[in-house]
Amino acid sequence: MIDAVGNPQSLLVLGGSSEIGLAVAAKFAAARPLRVILAGRPGSRLDAAADRLRATGSTVSVLPFDARAPETHPEVVEKAFADGDVDVTVVAFGILGDQEAAWTDVAVARELVEVNYVGAVTVGVALADRLRRQGHGSLVAISTVAAERPRRSNFVYGSTKAGLDSFFTGLTEALRPAGVRVAVVRPGFVHTRMTQGLKPAPLSQTPAQVADVIVDVVRRRREQAWAPSPLRWVMSALRHLPRAVFRRLPI
């Protein structure tokens, strides 16, 4: 269970080598050691992530997880909960891809959709079932400000995240009667492996800064947040710009 000051005893990260997901785990572990389950693609990166968290005194286990294998997601979730209740789950996987290829190459577009949207929905359905049976817990889905209005530069990626965003926003209401809290967090540009080599946007963040927002969301039982928080007002303004003006912006 999550204690009175918002510290969980257990944490599941789907996308186990995600830099944001690992930063969230590290921040919670700084308050007290956790039982952590990292679900991700097997390999040296996942193993290194587990070792990094074990150094905090936490108990860490790893599970093979493939976002593009939705038929396996119910089994992965059941295995994640096999050793007891899970207080906090973070849906942290996703890919950016080549945005020009994404609207001209069927295979590239399909991969983006299958990982960012289909995988998120299928694992979300499995988590919803397990958390509903558990009767408590906090589920955080990492979306993006790119989900709020499509841009020429990344509209395929943005469309997949818009689907994720909509699904988990709806799941917030669906799971409320079961005592399960769902939150959607929308970061802007984050300095990670995924964005390496790209020009940083204004208000860019580090994984640790985004993790601060996610930890705050769990502790304060919030349902929605932007990282950093001023992006909420920036995106509100951008959503209402006429298309003729919006397309001329250097974003």
ROFI-838712 format. One line per field, with one value per atom (N, C-alpha, C): residue number from 1; atom name; x, y, z. Coordinates in nm, 2 decimals, padded with zeros to 4 digits, always signed. Atoms other than C-alpha are relative to their C-alpha. Last residue first. Example, Ala and Ser with C-alpha at 12.3 -4.5 7.8 and 13.67 -1.06 7.14 Angstrom:
REM ROFI-838712
num: [2 2 2 1 1 1]
atomo: [N CA C N CA C]
X: [-00.09 +01.37 -00.08 +00.09 +01.23 +00.09]
Y: [-00.11 -00.11 +00.11 -00.12 -00.45 +00.12]
Z: [+00.00 +00.71 +00.08 +00.00 +00.78 +00.00]
REM end
This chain:
REM ROFI-838712
num: [251 251 251 250 250 250 249 249 249 248 248 248 247 247 247 246 246 246 245 245 245 244 244 244 243 243 243 242 242 242 241 241 241 240 240 240 239 239 239 238 238 238 237 237 237 236 236 236 235 235 235 234 234 234 233 233 233 232 232 232 231 231 231 230 230 230 229 229 229 228 228 228 227 227 227 226 226 226 225 225 225 224 224 224 223 223 223 222 222 222 221 221 221 220 220 220 219 219 219 218 218 218 217 217 217 216 216 216 215 215 215 214 214 214 213 213 213 212 212 212 211 211 211 210 210 210 209 209 209 208 208 208 207 207 207 206 206 206 205 205 205 204 204 204 203 203 203 202 202 202 201 201 201 200 200 200 199 199 199 198 198 198 197 197 197 196 196 196 195 195 195 194 194 194 193 193 193 192 192 192 191 191 191 190 190 190 189 189 189 188 188 188 187 187 187 186 186 186 185 185 185 184 184 184 183 183 183 182 182 182 181 181 181 180 180 180 179 179 179 178 178 178 177 177 177 176 176 176 175 175 175 174 174 174 173 173 173 172 172 172 171 171 171 170 170 170 169 169 169 168 168 168 167 167 167 166 166 166 165 165 165 164 164 164 163 163 163 162 162 162 161 161 161 160 160 160 159 159 159 158 158 158 157 157 157 156 156 156 155 155 155 154 154 154 153 153 153 152 152 152 151 151 151 150 150 150 149 149 149 148 148 148 147 147 147 146 146 146 145 145 145 144 144 144 143 143 143 142 142 142 141 141 141 140 140 140 139 139 139 138 138 138 137 137 137 136 136 136 135 135 135 134 134 134 133 133 133 132 132 132 131 131 131 130 130 130 129 129 129 128 128 128 127 127 127 126 126 126 125 125 125 124 124 124 123 123 123 122 122 122 121 121 121 120 120 120 119 119 119 118 118 118 117 117 117 116 116 116 115 115 115 114 114 114 113 113 113 112 112 112 111 111 111 110 110 110 109 109 109 108 108 108 107 107 107 106 106 106 105 105 105 104 104 104 103 103 103 102 102 102 101 101 101 100 100 100 99 99 99 98 98 98 97 97 97 96 96 96 95 95 95 94 94 94 93 93 93 92 92 92 91 91 91 90 90 90 89 89 89 88 88 88 87 87 87 86 86 86 85 85 85 84 84 84 83 83 83 82 82 82 81 81 81 80 80 80 79 79 79 78 78 78 77 77 77 76 76 76 75 75 75 74 74 74 73 73 73 72 72 72 71 71 71 70 70 70 69 69 69 68 68 68 67 67 67 66 66 66 65 65 65 64 64 64 63 63 63 62 62 62 61 61 61 60 60 60 59 59 59 58 58 58 57 57 57 56 56 56 55 55 55 54 54 54 53 53 53 52 52 52 51 51 51 50 50 50 49 49 49 48 48 48 47 47 47 46 46 46 45 45 45 44 44 44 43 43 43 42 42 42 41 41 41 40 40 40 39 39 39 38 38 38 37 37 37 36 36 36 35 35 35 34 34 34 33 33 33 32 32 32 31 31 31 30 30 30 29 29 29 28 28 28 27 27 27 26 26 26 25 25 25 24 24 24 23 23 23 22 22 22 21 21 21 20 20 20 19 19 19 18 18 18 17 17 17 16 16 16 15 15 15 14 14 14 13 13 13 12 12 12 11 11 11 10 10 10 9 9 9 8 8 8 7 7 7 6 6 6 5 5 5 4 4 4 3 3 3 2 2 2 1 1 1]
atomo: [N CA C N CA C N CA C N CA C N CA C N CA C N CA C N CA C N CA C N CA C N CA C N CA C N CA C N CA C N CA C N CA C N CA C N CA C N CA C N CA C N CA C N CA C N CA C N CA C N CA C N CA C N CA C N CA C N CA C N CA C N CA C N CA C N CA C N CA C N CA C N CA C N CA C N CA C N CA C N CA C N CA C N CA C N CA C N CA C N CA C N CA C N CA C N CA C N CA C N CA C N CA C N CA C N CA C N CA C N CA C N CA C N CA C N CA C N CA C N CA C N CA C N CA C N CA C N CA C N CA C N CA C N CA C N CA C N CA C N CA C N CA C N CA C N CA C N CA C N CA C N CA C N CA C N CA C N CA C N CA C N CA C N CA C N CA C N CA C N CA C N CA C N CA C N CA C N CA C N CA C N CA C N CA C N CA C N CA C N CA C N CA C N CA C N CA C N CA C N CA C N CA C N CA C N CA C N CA C N CA C N CA C N CA C N CA C N CA C N CA C N CA C N CA C N CA C N CA C N CA C N CA C N CA C N CA C N CA C N CA C N CA C N CA C N CA C N CA C N CA C N CA C N CA C N CA C N CA C N CA C N CA C N CA C N CA C N CA C N CA C N CA C N CA C N CA C N CA C N CA C N CA C N CA C N CA C N CA C N CA C N CA C N CA C N CA C N CA C N CA C N CA C N CA C N CA C N CA C N CA C N CA C N CA C N CA C N CA C N CA C N CA C N CA C N CA C N CA C N CA C N CA C N CA C N CA C N CA C N CA C N CA C N CA C N CA C N CA C N CA C N CA C N CA C N CA C N CA C N CA C N CA C N CA C N CA C N CA C N CA C N CA C N CA C N CA C N CA C N CA C N CA C N CA C N CA C N CA C N CA C N CA C N CA C N CA C N CA C N CA C N CA C N CA C N CA C N CA C N CA C N CA C N CA C N CA C N CA C N CA C N CA C N CA C N CA C N CA C N CA C N CA C N CA C N CA C N CA C N CA C N CA C N CA C N CA C N CA C N CA C N CA C N CA C N CA C N CA C N CA C N CA C N CA C N CA C N CA C N CA C N CA C N CA C N CA C N CA C N CA C N CA C N CA C N CA C N CA C N CA C N CA C N CA C N CA C N CA C N CA C N CA C]
X: [+00.00 +00.77 -00.02 -00.13 +00.87 +00.00 -00.09 +00.51 +00.12 -00.12 +00.37 +00.09 -00.09 +00.13 +00.13 -00.07 -00.03 +00.10 -00.10 -00.13 +00.09 -00.09 -00.32 +00.11 -00.09 -00.46 +00.10 +00.05 -00.62 +00.11 -00.04 -00.47 -00.06 +00.10 -00.68 +00.04 +00.12 -00.47 -00.11 -00.02 -00.16 -00.12 +00.00 -00.29 +00.01 +00.14 -00.39 -00.01 +00.07 -00.05 -00.15 -00.05 +00.14 -00.09 +00.05 -00.08 +00.05 +00.14 -00.02 -00.06 +00.04 +00.34 -00.15 +00.04 +00.39 -00.04 +00.14 +00.38 -00.04 +00.03 +00.71 -00.14 -00.14 +00.62 +00.08 -00.10 +00.24 +00.14 -00.11 +00.00 +00.08 -00.05 -00.33 +00.11 +00.04 -00.51 +00.07 +00.05 -00.36 -00.03 +00.12 -00.34 -00.06 +00.11 -00.09 -00.13 +00.01 +00.17 -00.12 +00.04 +00.12 -00.03 +00.13 +00.12 -00.05 +00.09 +00.42 -00.14 +00.01 +00.61 -00.10 +00.08 +00.52 -00.01 +00.14 +00.63 -00.08 +00.05 +00.97 -00.15 +00.03 +01.01 -00.05 +00.13 +00.98 -00.04 +00.10 +01.27 -00.14 +00.02 +01.48 -00.11 +00.09 +01.42 -00.02 -00.08 +01.57 -00.10 -00.02 +01.35 +00.09 -00.04 +01.30 +00.04 +00.05 +01.11 +00.04 +00.01 +01.18 -00.06 +00.10 +01.25 +00.00 +00.09 +01.58 -00.10 -00.01 +01.72 -00.10 +00.11 +01.73 +00.02 -00.02 +02.05 -00.10 -00.14 +01.94 +00.02 -00.01 +01.56 +00.14 +00.10 +01.50 +00.02 -00.06 +01.82 -00.09 -00.02 +01.68 +00.06 -00.14 +01.67 +00.02 -00.08 +01.29 +00.13 -00.13 +01.09 +00.08 -00.04 +00.74 +00.13 -00.13 +00.61 +00.01 -00.04 +00.24 +00.13 -00.11 +00.15 +00.05 -00.07 -00.18 +00.10 -00.04 -00.31 +00.08 -00.07 -00.51 +00.04 -00.02 -00.62 +00.09 -00.12 -00.78 +00.02 -00.10 -01.05 +00.14 -00.07 -01.28 +00.11 +00.08 -01.52 +00.07 +00.02 -01.24 -00.09 -00.06 -01.14 -00.03 +00.05 -01.36 +00.04 +00.14 -01.30 -00.05 +00.00 -00.92 -00.14 -00.02 -00.96 +00.00 +00.13 -01.10 +00.01 +00.09 -00.79 -00.13 -00.02 -00.59 -00.08 +00.03 -00.75 +00.02 +00.14 -00.74 -00.04 +00.04 -00.37 -00.15 -00.04 -00.28 -00.06 +00.08 -00.47 +00.02 +00.13 -00.31 -00.10 +00.01 +00.02 -00.13 +00.00 -00.03 -00.01 +00.13 -00.14 +00.00 +00.10 +00.16 -00.13 -00.03 +00.40 -00.11 +00.03 +00.23 +00.02 +00.14 +00.21 -00.03 +00.01 +00.58 -00.15 -00.13 +00.71 -00.01 -00.06 +00.38 +00.12 -00.09 +00.23 +00.06 -00.09 -00.08 +00.09 +00.03 -00.23 +00.10 +00.10 -00.25 -00.04 +00.13 -00.07 -00.11 +00.02 +00.26 -00.13 +00.08 +00.23 -00.02 -00.09 +00.34 -00.09 +00.04 +00.19 +00.10 -00.08 +00.34 -00.04 -00.03 +00.07 +00.08 -00.05 +00.06 +00.04 -00.05 -00.14 +00.03 -00.01 -00.20 +00.07 -00.12 -00.32 -00.01 -00.07 -00.63 +00.12 +00.08 -00.89 +00.07 -00.08 -00.67 -00.07 +00.01 -00.94 +00.08 +00.14 -00.97 -00.02 +00.02 -00.60 -00.14 -00.08 -00.57 -00.02 +00.06 -00.85 +00.07 +00.13 -00.72 -00.07 -00.02 -00.37 -00.13 -00.04 -00.48 +00.03 +00.11 -00.67 +00.03 +00.09 -00.38 -00.12 -00.06 -00.14 -00.09 +00.02 -00.37 +00.06 +00.14 -00.41 -00.01 +00.04 -00.04 -00.14 -00.06 +00.06 -00.04 +00.05 -00.19 +00.05 +00.15 -00.10 -00.05 +00.04 +00.28 -00.15 -00.07 +00.41 -00.07 +00.00 +00.17 +00.06 +00.14 +00.11 +00.00 +00.04 +00.48 -00.14 -00.08 +00.56 -00.04 +00.06 +00.28 +00.07 +00.12 +00.40 -00.06 -00.04 +00.75 -00.12 -00.06 +00.62 +00.04 +00.11 +00.38 +00.06 -00.04 +00.66 -00.10 -00.02 +00.56 +00.03 +00.12 +00.40 +00.02 +00.12 +00.64 -00.12 +00.03 +00.94 -00.14 +00.03 +00.93 -00.03 +00.14 +00.89 -00.03 -00.04 +01.18 -00.13 -00.02 +01.09 +00.04 +00.02 +00.97 +00.00 -00.11 +00.93 -00.04 +00.04 +00.73 +00.12 -00.07 +00.75 -00.06 -00.11 +00.68 +00.06 -00.01 +00.35 +00.09 -00.03 +00.42 +00.01 -00.04 +00.25 +00.03 -00.02 +00.23 +00.05 +00.05 +00.11 +00.00 -00.09 +00.16 -00.07 +00.05 +00.00 +00.10 +00.08 +00.18 -00.05 -00.06 +00.45 -00.08 +00.00 +00.24 +00.06 +00.08 +00.15 +00.01 -00.05 +00.42 -00.07 -00.13 +00.34 +00.06 +00.02 -00.02 +00.13 +00.05 +00.08 -00.03 -00.11 +00.31 -00.06 -00.09 +00.04 +00.11 +00.06 -00.22 +00.09 +00.01 +00.03 -00.07 -00.07 +00.13 -00.02 +00.05 -00.13 +00.07 +00.12 -00.03 -00.06 +00.06 +00.31 -00.12 +00.06 +00.44 -00.06 +00.12 +00.50 -00.07 +00.00 +00.73 -00.12 +00.12 +00.79 +00.03 +00.00 +01.04 -00.13 +00.09 +01.02 +00.02 +00.02 +01.28 -00.09 +00.01 +01.30 -00.03 +00.04 +01.43 -00.01 +00.01 +01.44 -00.05 +00.13 +01.54 +00.02 +00.06 +01.85 -00.13 +00.08 +01.93 -00.05 -00.10 +02.21 -00.07 -00.04 +01.94 +00.09 +00.11 +01.80 +00.03 +00.00 +02.12 -00.10 -00.11 +02.15 +00.00 +00.03 +01.80 +00.11 +00.10 +01.88 -00.04 -00.07 +02.20 -00.10 -00.08 +02.01 +00.07 +00.09 +01.75 +00.07 +00.06 +02.02 -00.09 -00.10 +02.22 -00.06 -00.13 +01.93 +00.08 -00.12 +01.57 +00.13 -00.06 +01.30 +00.13 -00.06 +01.11 +00.06 +00.05 +00.92 +00.05 -00.03 +01.10 -00.04 +00.01 +00.94 +00.03 +00.01 +01.05 -00.01 +00.00 +01.00 -00.04 +00.12 +01.10 +00.01 -00.02 +01.36 -00.13 -00.01 +01.25 +00.02 +00.08 +01.24 +00.00 -00.07 +01.52 -00.07 -00.09 +01.35 +00.08 +00.08 +01.06 +00.09 +00.05 +01.31 -00.09 -00.11 +01.50 -00.05 -00.03 +01.18 +00.11 +00.11 +01.07 +00.03 -00.02 +01.42 -00.12 -00.11 +01.40 +00.02 +00.05 +01.06 +00.10 +00.10 +01.20 -00.05 -00.07 +01.51 -00.10 +00.03 +01.30 +00.07 -00.13 +01.49 -00.03 -00.09 +01.19 +00.13 -00.10 +00.93 +00.12 +00.01 +00.65 +00.07 -00.03 +00.77 -00.01 -00.02 +00.60 +00.03 +00.01 +00.64 +00.03 -00.03 +00.60 -00.03 -00.09 +00.61 +00.04 +00.05 +00.47 +00.10 -00.11 +00.55 -00.05 +00.00 +00.26 +00.12 -00.07 +00.30 +00.02 +00.07 +00.03 +00.07 +00.02 +00.17 -00.06 -00.07 +00.10 -00.02 +00.08 +00.00 +00.09]
Y: [+00.11 +02.40 -00.13 +00.08 +02.71 -00.11 +00.00 +02.85 -00.09 -00.08 +02.90 +00.01 +00.07 +02.60 +00.09 +00.11 +02.74 -00.06 -00.05 +03.07 -00.11 -00.08 +02.92 +00.06 +00.09 +02.65 +00.08 +00.04 +02.91 -00.08 -00.08 +02.90 -00.04 -00.09 +02.74 +00.09 +00.07 +02.43 +00.09 +00.05 +02.65 -00.08 -00.10 +02.85 -00.05 -00.05 +02.55 +00.11 +00.09 +02.39 +00.05 -00.01 +02.69 -00.08 -00.12 +02.69 +00.03 +00.01 +02.33 +00.12 +00.05 +02.36 -00.01 -00.11 +02.58 -00.05 -00.04 +02.26 +00.12 -00.07 +02.11 +00.06 -00.01 +01.84 +00.08 -00.03 +01.85 +00.01 -00.09 +01.68 +00.02 -00.06 +01.49 +00.10 +00.08 +01.27 +00.05 -00.08 +01.40 -00.10 +00.07 +01.18 +00.08 -00.09 +01.42 -00.05 -00.04 +01.15 +00.09 +00.12 +00.98 +00.05 +00.04 +01.31 -00.11 -00.10 +01.44 -00.04 +00.03 +01.12 +00.09 +00.12 +01.18 -00.04 -00.02 +01.54 -00.12 -00.09 +01.47 +00.02 +00.09 +01.19 +00.07 +00.06 +01.45 -00.10 -00.11 +01.64 -00.05 -00.02 +01.32 +00.11 +00.11 +01.23 +00.02 +00.13 +01.57 -00.10 +00.06 +01.85 -00.11 +00.14 +02.09 -00.05 +00.07 +02.41 -00.15 -00.08 +02.53 -00.08 -00.10 +02.25 +00.08 -00.01 +02.06 +00.11 -00.14 +02.01 +00.01 -00.09 +01.63 +00.14 -00.05 +01.43 +00.10 -00.03 +01.22 +00.05 -00.13 +01.23 +00.05 -00.01 +00.86 +00.14 +00.07 +00.82 +00.03 +00.15 +01.08 -00.06 +00.04 +01.46 -00.15 +00.06 +01.52 -00.05 +00.05 +01.76 -00.05 -00.06 +01.81 -00.07 -00.07 +01.58 +00.07 -00.04 +01.49 +00.08 -00.11 +01.29 +00.03 -00.02 +01.09 +00.12 -00.13 +00.96 +00.00 +00.00 +00.66 +00.15 -00.13 +00.60 -00.01 -00.01 +00.27 +00.14 -00.04 +00.26 +00.01 +00.11 +00.04 +00.05 +00.08 +00.32 -00.11 -00.07 +00.53 -00.07 +00.07 +00.26 +00.08 +00.14 +00.37 -00.07 +00.01 +00.74 -00.14 -00.07 +00.73 -00.01 +00.10 +00.47 +00.06 +00.07 +00.74 -00.10 -00.10 +00.95 -00.06 +00.00 +00.63 +00.12 +00.13 +00.57 +00.01 +00.01 +00.94 -00.13 -00.11 +00.98 -00.02 +00.04 +00.65 +00.09 +00.12 +00.75 -00.05 -00.05 +01.10 -00.12 -00.04 +00.92 +00.07 +00.12 +00.74 +00.03 +00.06 +01.06 -00.13 -00.07 +01.25 -00.07 +00.03 +00.99 +00.07 +00.14 +01.02 -00.04 +00.03 +01.40 -00.15 +00.13 +01.45 -00.04 +00.07 +01.75 -00.14 +00.05 +01.86 -00.09 -00.09 +01.91 -00.07 +00.05 +01.74 +00.11 -00.05 +01.90 -00.05 -00.10 +01.76 +00.07 +00.06 +01.43 +00.11 +00.02 +01.61 -00.06 -00.11 +01.73 -00.01 -00.11 +01.38 +00.12 -00.05 +01.07 +00.10 -00.11 +00.87 +00.03 +00.02 +00.66 +00.12 -00.13 +00.65 -00.04 +00.02 +00.38 +00.13 -00.12 +00.40 -00.04 -00.01 +00.11 +00.13 -00.13 -00.02 +00.00 -00.10 -00.29 +00.12 -00.04 -00.58 +00.10 +00.12 -00.72 +00.03 +00.01 -00.38 -00.11 -00.11 -00.35 +00.00 +00.04 -00.68 +00.10 +00.12 -00.60 -00.04 -00.04 -00.25 -00.12 -00.06 -00.38 +00.04 +00.11 -00.62 +00.06 +00.08 -00.34 -00.11 -00.07 -00.11 -00.08 +00.02 -00.37 +00.08 +00.14 -00.39 -00.02 +00.04 -00.02 -00.14 -00.07 +00.07 -00.04 +00.06 -00.20 +00.06 +00.13 -00.08 -00.07 +00.00 +00.28 -00.14 -00.11 +00.34 +00.00 -00.02 +00.00 +00.11 +00.12 -00.11 +00.02 +00.02 +00.24 -00.12 -00.10 +00.32 -00.02 +00.02 -00.02 +00.11 +00.11 +00.02 -00.02 -00.05 +00.36 -00.11 -00.10 +00.23 +00.05 +00.07 -00.07 +00.09 +00.07 +00.14 -00.07 +00.14 +00.38 -00.07 +00.05 +00.73 -00.15 -00.02 +00.88 -00.04 +00.04 +00.73 +00.03 +00.14 +00.76 -00.04 -00.01 +01.14 -00.14 -00.06 +01.09 +00.03 -00.09 +00.84 +00.07 +00.03 +00.67 +00.11 -00.12 +00.81 -00.03 -00.03 +00.49 +00.13 -00.07 +00.41 +00.02 +00.04 +00.24 +00.09 -00.09 +00.41 -00.03 +00.04 +00.28 +00.09 -00.11 +00.33 -00.06 +00.05 +00.10 +00.12 -00.10 +00.20 -00.07 -00.13 -00.01 +00.10 -00.10 -00.36 +00.13 -00.12 -00.64 +00.10 -00.09 -00.96 +00.12 -00.01 -01.19 +00.09 +00.13 -01.29 +00.00 -00.01 -00.93 -00.13 -00.11 -00.90 +00.01 +00.03 -01.25 +00.11 +00.10 -01.16 -00.04 -00.07 -00.85 -00.10 -00.08 -01.05 +00.07 +00.09 -01.31 +00.08 +00.05 -01.05 -00.09 -00.11 -00.88 -00.05 +00.04 -01.19 +00.09 +00.12 -01.15 -00.05 -00.03 -00.79 -00.13 +00.14 -00.89 +00.01 +00.04 -00.55 -00.15 -00.08 -00.41 -00.04 -00.05 -00.69 +00.07 -00.07 -00.77 +00.06 -00.03 -01.01 +00.06 +00.08 -00.97 +00.03 -00.04 -00.85 -00.10 +00.12 -00.86 +00.06 -00.03 -00.59 -00.14 +00.13 -00.58 +00.01 +00.06 -00.23 -00.14 +00.09 -00.14 -00.06 -00.08 +00.16 -00.08 -00.08 -00.04 +00.09 +00.08 -00.28 +00.07 -00.01 +00.00 -00.09 -00.14 +00.03 +00.02 -00.01 -00.35 +00.14 +00.07 -00.37 +00.02 -00.07 -00.10 -00.06 -00.12 -00.27 +00.08 +00.05 -00.59 +00.11 +00.03 -00.41 -00.05 -00.13 -00.25 -00.02 -00.06 -00.58 +00.13 -00.04 -00.76 +00.07 +00.06 -00.88 +00.05 +00.10 -00.64 -00.05 -00.05 -00.49 -00.10 +00.08 -00.54 +00.07 -00.07 -00.40 -00.10 +00.10 -00.52 +00.09 -00.06 -00.32 -00.11 +00.12 -00.41 +00.05 +00.05 -00.09 -00.14 +00.10 +00.06 -00.06 +00.13 +00.38 -00.11 -00.01 +00.75 -00.13 -00.09 +00.74 +00.02 +00.08 +00.43 +00.09 +00.07 +00.65 -00.07 -00.10 +00.88 -00.06 -00.05 +00.59 +00.10 +00.11 +00.42 +00.05 +00.01 +00.74 -00.10 -00.12 +00.79 +00.00 +00.03 +00.43 +00.12 +00.10 +00.51 -00.04 -00.07 +00.83 -00.10 -00.09 +00.65 +00.08 -00.14 +00.37 +00.09 -00.08 +00.04 +00.14 +00.01 -00.14 +00.07 -00.07 -00.03 +00.01 +00.06 -00.13 +00.08 -00.09 -00.02 -00.08 +00.07 -00.19 +00.10 -00.08 -00.05 -00.09 +00.08 -00.18 +00.08 +00.11 -00.04 -00.07 +00.14 +00.30 -00.10 +00.08 +00.64 -00.15 +00.02 +00.89 -00.09 -00.10 +01.05 -00.03 -00.13 +00.84 +00.12 -00.05 +00.52 +00.14 -00.12 +00.36 +00.07 -00.12 +00.00 +00.13]
Z: [-00.10 -03.38 -00.08 +00.02 -03.58 +00.10 -00.11 -03.60 -00.02 +00.02 -03.94 +00.12 +00.10 -03.93 -00.02 -00.06 -03.61 -00.09 -00.09 -03.77 +00.05 +00.08 -04.06 +00.08 +00.07 -03.83 -00.08 +00.13 -03.60 -00.08 +00.11 -03.25 -00.13 +00.05 -02.99 -00.11 +00.05 -02.92 -00.06 +00.13 -02.90 -00.06 +00.09 -02.61 -00.15 +00.01 -02.41 -00.10 +00.09 -02.50 -00.01 +00.13 -02.35 -00.10 +00.06 -02.05 -00.14 +00.00 -01.96 -00.07 +00.13 -02.07 +00.00 +00.09 -01.76 -00.14 -00.01 -01.55 -00.09 -00.12 -01.68 +00.00 -00.05 -01.73 -00.10 +00.11 -01.76 +00.06 -00.02 -01.52 -00.12 +00.13 -01.50 +00.04 +00.11 -01.24 -00.13 +00.12 -00.92 -00.11 +00.06 -00.61 -00.11 -00.02 -00.43 -00.07 -00.14 -00.38 +00.03 -00.08 -00.72 +00.15 +00.04 -00.91 +00.08 -00.06 -00.71 -00.04 -00.15 -00.80 +00.07 -00.02 -01.17 +00.15 +00.02 -01.16 +00.02 -00.11 -01.00 -00.01 -00.12 -01.25 +00.12 +00.03 -01.53 +00.11 -00.02 -01.37 -00.03 -00.15 -01.33 +00.02 -00.06 -01.70 +00.15 -00.01 -01.80 +00.06 -00.14 -01.92 -00.01 +00.00 -02.22 +00.14 -00.12 -02.16 +00.00 -00.12 -02.52 +00.12 +00.00 -02.76 +00.12 -00.12 -02.78 -00.02 -00.06 -03.13 +00.11 +00.04 -03.20 +00.07 +00.13 -03.18 -00.05 +00.03 -02.89 -00.14 +00.06 -02.85 -00.03 +00.11 -02.79 -00.07 +00.12 -02.58 -00.12 -00.02 -02.34 -00.13 +00.05 -02.30 +00.03 -00.11 -02.26 -00.06 +00.04 -02.49 +00.12 +00.12 -02.34 -00.05 +00.01 -02.08 -00.14 +00.14 -02.06 +00.01 -00.01 -01.75 -00.14 +00.13 -01.75 +00.02 +00.03 -01.41 -00.14 +00.13 -01.30 -00.03 +00.05 -00.94 -00.13 +00.08 -00.85 -00.06 -00.09 -00.58 -00.06 -00.05 -00.79 +00.10 -00.10 -00.85 +00.07 -00.13 -01.00 +00.10 -00.12 -01.25 +00.13 -00.01 -01.54 +00.13 -00.05 -01.48 +00.02 -00.13 -01.50 +00.06 -00.10 -01.78 +00.14 -00.02 -02.00 +00.11 -00.06 -01.95 +00.03 -00.14 -02.01 +00.07 -00.06 -02.35 +00.15 -00.01 -02.46 +00.08 -00.10 -02.38 +00.02 -00.13 -02.56 +00.11 -00.03 -02.87 +00.14 -00.03 -02.86 +00.03 -00.14 -02.82 +00.03 -00.08 -03.15 +00.15 +00.01 -03.32 +00.08 -00.08 -03.20 +00.00 -00.14 -03.34 +00.09 -00.02 -03.67 +00.14 -00.02 -03.65 +00.01 -00.07 -03.58 +00.02 -00.02 -03.78 +00.07 +00.12 -03.93 +00.03 +00.07 -03.59 -00.12 +00.10 -03.44 -00.07 +00.13 -03.13 -00.10 -00.01 -02.78 -00.13 +00.01 -02.82 -00.01 +00.15 -02.89 -00.02 +00.05 -02.53 -00.15 +00.05 -02.43 -00.05 +00.13 -02.27 -00.05 +00.05 -01.98 -00.14 +00.14 -01.82 -00.05 +00.07 -01.44 -00.14 +00.14 -01.26 -00.07 +00.08 -00.88 -00.13 +00.08 -00.67 -00.08 -00.03 -00.49 -00.10 -00.08 -00.52 +00.04 -00.12 -00.62 +00.08 -00.10 -00.85 +00.12 -00.05 -01.02 +00.10 -00.10 -01.04 +00.06 -00.12 -01.23 +00.12 -00.05 -01.48 +00.13 -00.05 -01.54 +00.07 -00.13 -01.58 +00.07 -00.09 -01.86 +00.14 -00.03 -02.03 +00.10 -00.09 -02.00 +00.04 -00.14 -02.14 +00.10 -00.04 -02.45 +00.14 -00.03 -02.47 +00.05 -00.12 -02.44 +00.03 -00.12 -02.69 +00.13 -00.02 -02.95 +00.13 -00.02 -02.91 +00.04 -00.08 -02.87 +00.03 -00.12 -02.98 +00.09 -00.08 -03.25 +00.14 -00.05 -03.38 +00.09 -00.09 -03.41 +00.06 -00.13 -03.56 +00.10 -00.07 -03.82 +00.13 -00.06 -03.93 +00.09 -00.11 -03.99 +00.07 -00.11 -04.18 +00.11 -00.08 -04.39 +00.12 +00.00 -04.51 +00.10 +00.13 -04.61 -00.01 +00.08 -04.30 -00.15 -00.07 -04.05 -00.08 +00.05 -04.29 +00.06 +00.14 -04.23 -00.06 +00.03 -03.86 -00.14 +00.10 -03.81 -00.05 +00.14 -03.49 -00.09 +00.08 -03.16 -00.15 +00.10 -02.96 -00.08 +00.12 -02.65 -00.09 +00.13 -02.31 -00.11 +00.04 -01.97 -00.14 +00.14 -01.84 -00.07 +00.09 -01.47 -00.14 +00.13 -01.21 -00.09 +00.10 -00.84 -00.13 -00.03 -00.55 -00.11 +00.06 -00.68 +00.03 +00.05 -00.47 -00.05 -00.09 -00.41 -00.08 -00.13 -00.56 +00.10 -00.07 -00.86 +00.14 -00.12 -00.96 +00.08 -00.07 -01.23 +00.14 -00.06 -01.34 +00.08 -00.11 -01.39 +00.06 -00.12 -01.59 +00.12 -00.06 -01.82 +00.12 -00.07 -01.88 +00.07 -00.13 -01.97 +00.08 -00.10 -02.21 +00.13 -00.12 -02.41 +00.12 -00.05 -02.68 +00.13 -00.09 -02.72 +00.06 -00.02 -02.86 +00.09 +00.13 -03.00 +00.01 +00.03 -02.65 -00.13 +00.14 -02.58 -00.03 +00.05 -02.21 -00.14 +00.15 -02.05 -00.04 +00.08 -01.67 -00.15 +00.14 -01.43 -00.07 +00.09 -01.05 -00.14 +00.14 -00.81 -00.08 +00.05 -00.43 -00.15 +00.05 -00.34 -00.05 -00.10 -00.14 -00.03 -00.09 -00.36 +00.12 -00.08 -00.53 +00.10 -00.12 -00.64 +00.09 -00.10 -00.86 +00.12 -00.05 -01.06 +00.11 -00.09 -01.09 +00.06 -00.12 -01.24 +00.10 -00.08 -01.49 +00.13 -00.07 -01.59 +00.08 -00.11 -01.66 +00.08 -00.11 -01.87 +00.12 -00.05 -02.08 +00.12 -00.09 -02.11 +00.06 +00.05 -02.26 +00.10 -00.06 -02.22 -00.07 +00.09 -02.36 +00.07 +00.12 -02.07 -00.09 +00.11 -01.75 -00.13 +00.12 -01.44 -00.12 +00.12 -01.12 -00.12 +00.14 -00.81 -00.10 +00.08 -00.44 -00.14 +00.06 -00.28 -00.05 +00.10 -00.05 -00.04 -00.07 +00.13 -00.11 -00.12 +00.05 +00.09 -00.09 -00.20 +00.13 -00.08 -00.35 +00.09 -00.10 -00.47 +00.10 -00.09 -00.65 +00.11 -00.08 -00.80 +00.10 -00.10 -00.93 +00.10 -00.09 -01.10 +00.11 -00.09 -01.25 +00.10 -00.10 -01.38 +00.09 -00.09 -01.55 +00.11 -00.09 -01.70 +00.10 -00.09 -01.84 +00.09 +00.03 -01.98 +00.10 +00.01 -01.92 -00.04 -00.11 -01.78 -00.01 +00.07 -02.03 +00.09 +00.13 -01.81 -00.10 +00.12 -01.47 -00.12 +00.13 -01.17 -00.11 +00.12 -00.82 -00.12 +00.12 -00.47 -00.12 -00.04 -00.12 -00.12 +00.03 -00.23 +00.06 +00.04 -00.07 -00.01 +00.15 -00.07 -00.04 +00.07 +00.27 -00.15 -00.02 +00.44 -00.07 -00.14 +00.30 +00.00 -00.01 -00.04 +00.13 +00.00 +00.00 +00.00]
REM end
